[in-house]
């Protein structure tokens, strides 16, 4: 399975992050360990939700969409 996941910062509740992973638990641990420069300053992170896909390309396409202007509006209204 391939996952598009949604993180919310506990230290800065207004900060959110959307990402892609094949191993969701390991990726969350990496974010909380400071392994990503984009998320390290807002640690700790909690998982708000995720969408699982059997197809890698569909998961990557959905992640890309959620990072676009219209995708951010969709996520704010429907996913967060």
Number of C-alpha atoms within 10 A of each C-alpha: 13 20 24 23 21 20 21 21 20 14 12 13 10 9 14 18 15 18 19 21 18 15 11 18 10 11 17 18 14 14 21 19 14 15 13 12 8 10 20 15 14 19 17 19 24 16 15 15 14 17 15 16 16 10 11 16 11 15 23 18 11 19 19 15 15 19 15 12 9 11 15 15 13 14 15 11 9 8 13 12
